[in-house]
Amino acid sequence: MDINLMSGNFCSAEQYHRALEEAEKEQKQQKIEEERKIEILNSPIVEQLRSLVEQSNKQVNVLQEENEIRKQQVAKLEESEERARKEARSAKNLSIISFCVSTAIAIASVIVSIVK
């Protein structure tokens, strides 16, 4: 804004409006220049942030892949555990049957030896 207008000198309304418009234009221009300077200063920071985001995304992808592998391993271990349980039950049942048969044979042999 013109100094004469601020110091109390009288002027026409048209001059006053022109002075206001010029002041607004100057402010807008200064703001644009400041934004450009800030953008130039922030450019390396923005690039670093983009690089960090890219690295983070890569790490996330690697971790997701590892997570999938771990899930598959857990599923295989659960299947293996279930098979082992079934085999253990079968072995237990076989040992019980074996014990019963051997006990029956032992009792039969004792009876046969007593009867003879």
Backbone as JSON, one array per atom type, in Angstrom:
{
  "sequence": "MDINLMSGNFCSAEQYHRALEEAEKEQKQQKIEEERKIEILNSPIVEQLRSLVEQSNKQVNVLQEENEIRKQQVAKLEESEERARKEARSAKNLSIISFCVSTAIAIASVIVSIVK",
  "N": [[0.84, -1.15, 0.0], [0.45, 2.24, -0.62], [2.53, 4.68, 0.91], [1.68, 7.29, 1.31], [-1.06, 7.03, 1.45], [-1.39, 5.74, 3.84], [-0.45, 7.5, 5.68], [-2.35, 9.34, 6.13], [-2.95, 11.15, 4.16], [-5.24, 12.52, 1.89], [-7.07, 10.94, -0.75], [-8.51, 10.04, -3.89], [-11.35, 7.84, -4.19], [-11.01, 6.0, -6.19], [-8.22, 5.93, -6.47], [-7.6, 4.94, -4.0], [-8.77, 2.37, -4.1], [-7.28, 1.26, -6.2], [-4.78, 1.28, -5.01], [-5.25, -0.51, -2.94], [-5.76, -2.85, -4.44], [-3.28, -3.18, -5.68], [-1.72, -3.62, -3.43], [-2.83, -6.05, -2.56], [-2.16, -7.66, -4.76], [0.61, -7.6, -4.54], [0.9, -8.9, -2.08], [-0.14, -11.41, -2.74], [1.71, -12.19, -4.67], [4.04, -12.25, -3.13], [3.33, -14.28, -1.39], [3.14, -16.42, -3.18], [5.81, -16.56, -4.01], [7.04, -17.19, -1.57], [5.88, -19.69, -1.12], [7.0, -21.1, -3.25], [9.69, -21.02, -2.51], [9.56, -22.49, -0.15], [8.69, -24.9, -1.18], [10.91, -25.59, -2.73], [12.8, -25.87, -0.7], [11.65, -27.96, 0.71], [11.68, -30.02, -1.07], [13.92, -31.96, -1.13], [13.38, -33.21, 1.3], [10.86, -34.25, 0.89], [11.46, -36.1, -1.09], [13.09, -37.83, 0.38], [11.21, -38.76, 2.19], [9.47, -40.08, 0.45], [11.19, -42.07, -0.41], [11.55, -43.43, 2.0], [8.94, -44.33, 2.41], [8.68, -46.06, 0.25], [10.65, -47.97, 0.89], [9.55, -48.89, 3.26], [7.18, -50.02, 2.3], [8.26, -52.1, 0.79], [9.39, -53.62, 2.84], [7.08, -54.3, 4.22], [5.84, -55.91, 2.32], [7.69, -58.03, 2.19], [7.46, -58.98, 4.82], [4.79, -59.77, 4.8], [4.91, -61.86, 2.95], [6.61, -63.61, 4.35], [4.95, -64.08, 6.51], [2.86, -65.5, 5.28], [4.28, -67.79, 4.56], [4.91, -68.75, 7.12], [2.33, -69.28, 8.05], [1.62, -71.39, 6.35], [3.51, -73.25, 7.2], [2.67, -73.64, 9.83], [0.16, -74.77, 9.36], [0.95, -77.18, 8.12], [2.36, -78.32, 10.25], [0.28, -78.66, 12.08], [-1.27, -80.55, 10.71], [0.58, -82.64, 10.67], [0.83, -83.09, 13.4], [-1.74, -84.01, 13.99], [-1.76, -86.4, 12.53], [0.26, -87.74, 13.94], [-0.99, -88.02, 16.42], [-3.09, -89.76, 15.73], [-1.61, -92.0, 14.94], [-0.39, -92.56, 17.38], [-2.63, -93.25, 18.93], [-3.42, -95.53, 17.53], [-1.18, -97.16, 17.95], [-1.31, -97.41, 20.71], [-3.75, -98.76, 21.01], [-3.05, -101.12, 19.66], [-1.04, -102.07, 21.34], [-2.52, -102.57, 23.64], [-4.23, -104.59, 22.73], [-2.32, -106.49, 22.1], [-1.24, -106.98, 24.64], [-3.49, -108.08, 25.88], [-3.88, -110.4, 24.33], [-1.45, -111.76, 24.8], [-1.69, -112.11, 27.53], [-3.92, -113.75, 27.61], [-2.88, -116.0, 26.32], [-0.89, -116.7, 28.13], [-2.43, -117.32, 30.38], [-3.85, -119.45, 29.33], [-1.76, -121.25, 28.87], [-0.91, -121.72, 31.5], [-3.17, -122.96, 32.51], [-3.23, -125.24, 30.89], [-0.83, -126.42, 31.66], [-1.42, -127.01, 34.32], [-3.49, -128.8, 34.09], [-2.3, -130.98, 32.82]],
  "CA": [[0.0, 0.0, 0.0], [1.23, 3.48, -0.75], [2.78, 5.34, 2.2], [0.85, 8.49, 1.39], [-2.41, 6.65, 1.86], [-1.35, 5.32, 5.23], [-0.09, 8.61, 6.57], [-3.48, 10.22, 6.35], [-3.2, 12.03, 3.01], [-6.51, 12.19, 1.24], [-6.99, 10.61, -2.16], [-9.82, 9.67, -4.42], [-11.76, 6.46, -3.93], [-10.41, 5.19, -7.24], [-6.81, 5.74, -6.12], [-7.59, 4.09, -2.82], [-9.05, 1.0, -4.54], [-6.11, 0.8, -6.96], [-3.72, 1.01, -4.05], [-5.61, -1.77, -2.27], [-5.56, -3.94, -5.4], [-1.83, -3.37, -5.82], [-1.23, -4.23, -2.2], [-3.27, -7.44, -2.59], [-1.35, -8.33, -5.77], [1.94, -7.77, -3.96], [0.81, -9.93, -1.06], [-0.3, -12.69, -3.42], [2.99, -12.5, -5.31], [4.96, -12.63, -2.05], [2.9, -15.58, -0.9], [3.54, -17.39, -4.2], [7.27, -16.69, -3.94], [7.34, -17.91, -0.33], [5.5, -21.08, -1.33], [8.01, -21.69, -4.13], [10.9, -21.23, -1.71], [9.28, -23.59, 0.77], [8.65, -26.11, -2.01], [12.29, -25.91, -3.08], [13.45, -26.35, 0.52], [11.05, -29.23, 1.12], [11.84, -31.03, -2.12], [14.75, -33.1, -0.69], [12.7, -33.89, 2.4], [9.78, -35.02, 0.28], [12.09, -37.25, -1.76], [13.5, -38.76, 1.43], [10.0, -39.39, 2.71], [9.01, -41.03, -0.57], [12.1, -43.2, -0.35], [11.21, -44.17, 3.21], [7.66, -45.0, 2.17], [8.97, -47.16, -0.68], [11.35, -49.0, 1.66], [8.58, -49.47, 4.2], [6.28, -50.88, 1.53], [9.0, -53.32, 0.46], [9.49, -54.41, 4.06], [5.75, -54.84, 4.5], [5.63, -57.02, 1.38], [8.53, -59.15, 2.64], [6.87, -59.52, 6.04], [3.56, -60.47, 4.43], [5.31, -63.14, 2.35], [7.09, -64.46, 5.45], [3.76, -64.45, 7.29], [2.19, -66.56, 4.53], [5.11, -69.0, 4.71], [4.72, -69.24, 8.5], [0.98, -69.86, 8.13], [1.68, -72.7, 5.69], [4.27, -74.14, 8.07], [1.8, -73.97, 10.97], [-0.86, -75.71, 8.86], [1.6, -78.48, 7.94], [2.65, -78.87, 11.58], [-0.98, -79.11, 12.67], [-1.6, -81.81, 10.04], [1.54, -83.63, 11.16], [0.46, -83.38, 14.79], [-2.95, -84.83, 13.96], [-1.34, -87.74, 12.1], [1.0, -88.34, 15.05], [-1.98, -88.43, 17.43], [-3.78, -90.96, 15.24], [-0.65, -93.1, 15.03], [-0.21, -92.88, 18.8], [-3.83, -93.99, 19.35], [-3.35, -96.86, 16.91], [-0.13, -97.9, 18.65], [-1.82, -97.7, 22.05], [-4.74, -99.83, 20.86], [-2.33, -102.34, 19.3], [-0.34, -102.58, 22.53], [-3.54, -103.13, 24.54], [-4.65, -105.87, 22.15], [-1.17, -107.38, 22.25], [-1.18, -107.36, 26.05], [-4.62, -108.98, 26.16], [-3.62, -111.69, 23.68], [-0.36, -112.44, 25.51], [-2.22, -112.52, 28.83], [-4.79, -114.91, 27.37], [-2.0, -117.13, 26.02], [-0.23, -117.08, 29.39], [-3.44, -117.99, 31.22], [-4.13, -120.75, 28.7], [-0.61, -122.14, 29.1], [-0.93, -122.1, 32.91], [-4.27, -123.93, 32.66], [-2.8, -126.47, 30.23], [0.21, -127.06, 32.48], [-2.04, -127.52, 35.54], [-4.32, -129.92, 33.7], [-1.44, -132.08, 32.41]],
  "C": [[0.9, 1.23, 0.0], [1.34, 4.15, 0.61], [1.91, 6.57, 2.36], [-0.55, 8.17, 1.85], [-2.45, 6.31, 3.34], [-1.1, 6.49, 6.17], [-1.23, 9.61, 6.74], [-3.72, 11.2, 5.22], [-4.48, 11.57, 2.33], [-6.27, 11.89, -0.22], [-8.37, 10.21, -2.63], [-10.1, 8.2, -4.12], [-11.12, 5.52, -4.95], [-8.94, 4.9, -6.92], [-6.69, 4.79, -4.92], [-7.79, 2.63, -3.22], [-7.89, 0.43, -5.35], [-4.97, 0.44, -6.01], [-3.99, -0.3, -3.3], [-5.37, -2.97, -3.17], [-4.08, -4.24, -5.57], [-1.25, -4.05, -4.59], [-1.61, -5.72, -2.15], [-2.44, -8.25, -3.58], [0.05, -8.6, -5.22], [1.95, -8.88, -2.91], [0.69, -11.32, -1.69], [1.02, -13.13, -4.05], [4.01, -12.94, -4.26], [4.63, -14.03, -1.52], [3.32, -16.68, -1.88], [5.04, -17.63, -4.15], [7.69, -17.47, -2.69], [7.02, -19.4, -0.48], [6.5, -21.79, -2.23], [9.29, -21.98, -3.35], [10.72, -22.42, -0.77], [9.28, -24.91, 0.0], [10.05, -26.56, -2.38], [13.03, -26.48, -1.87], [12.94, -27.73, 0.91], [11.25, -30.35, 0.11], [12.73, -32.2, -1.69], [14.07, -33.9, 0.42], [11.59, -34.77, 1.85], [10.34, -36.26, -0.41], [12.54, -38.29, -0.73], [12.29, -39.5, 1.98], [9.44, -40.41, 1.71], [9.88, -42.28, -0.55], [11.8, -44.07, 0.86], [9.91, -44.95, 3.04], [7.87, -46.22, 1.27], [9.66, -48.3, 0.06], [10.39, -49.69, 2.63], [7.62, -50.41, 3.48], [6.97, -52.19, 1.15], [9.1, -54.23, 1.68], [8.15, -55.05, 4.41], [5.48, -56.03, 3.59], [6.43, -58.24, 1.8], [7.91, -59.8, 3.88], [5.57, -60.27, 5.74], [3.88, -61.83, 3.8], [5.79, -64.11, 3.42], [5.92, -64.95, 6.3], [3.01, -65.59, 6.6], [2.97, -67.88, 4.66], [4.92, -69.6, 6.09], [3.33, -69.88, 8.65], [0.95, -71.25, 7.5], [2.43, -73.7, 6.56], [3.42, -74.58, 9.26], [0.74, -74.98, 10.54], [-0.26, -77.1, 8.69], [1.9, -79.13, 9.28], [1.38, -79.38, 12.25], [-1.43, -80.43, 12.04], [-0.7, -82.94, 10.55], [1.2, -84.05, 12.59], [-0.77, -84.28, 14.83], [-2.63, -86.26, 13.53], [-0.61, -88.47, 13.23], [0.05, -88.8, 16.15], [-2.7, -89.71, 17.01], [-2.87, -92.18, 15.33], [-0.44, -93.53, 16.47], [-1.41, -93.67, 19.32], [-3.8, -95.42, 18.8], [-2.32, -97.72, 17.63], [-0.6, -98.3, 20.04], [-2.83, -98.85, 21.98], [-4.06, -101.16, 20.53], [-1.62, -102.93, 20.52], [-1.33, -103.17, 23.53], [-3.99, -104.5, 24.03], [-3.54, -106.9, 22.33], [-1.06, -107.89, 23.69], [-2.29, -108.36, 26.38], [-4.37, -110.36, 25.56], [-2.53, -112.44, 24.43], [-0.82, -112.89, 26.89], [-3.1, -113.76, 28.66], [-3.95, -116.15, 27.09], [-1.33, -117.62, 27.3], [-1.2, -117.83, 30.3], [-3.74, -119.38, 30.66], [-2.98, -121.72, 28.96], [-0.54, -122.58, 30.56], [-2.01, -123.16, 33.13], [-3.86, -125.27, 32.05], [-1.75, -127.18, 31.09], [-0.37, -127.62, 33.78], [-2.82, -128.8, 35.2], [-3.43, -131.13, 33.33], [-0.88, -132.79, 33.54]]
}
